[in-house]
Amino acid sequence: EEILSVVVSEYIYVDGETTYDLYCMNFDLTTGTLLNNTDIIEVSDKLVEAFVNQSIYQNGHTYSVSDYSNEEIADFMSNEDSLILFYTPVGLEIGYNHPDGWITATIKDYQCFLKKL
């Protein structure tokens, strides 16, 4: 209720190639400022493990997770351009854009992953 999340789905088709990306903007409604997504969560081994487990539960086994090591997933989540992060009524949707698309999973108990401001 203190943060407004705006998510834009982008599909680009050029010379027979299609790219898919999600871009997320999170606004602090108290100050009106745009928050950097990488300033909201602390990327850790625990977060990556929670994401992978939830993604398998929510999305099934998918190459968007299985083709990448936990270190690569952490790198995606640490990069402002690839990190997907937005608030939903159920929890925090976390994921990443990767070369072949994007993947997200809903983390219900996300407070332990938030950076201390």
Helices and strands as residue ranges (DSSP letters): E 3-14, E 17-28, E 34-35, G 37-39, H 45-59, H 63-66, H 70-78, E 83-87, E 92-98, E 101-107, G 111-113
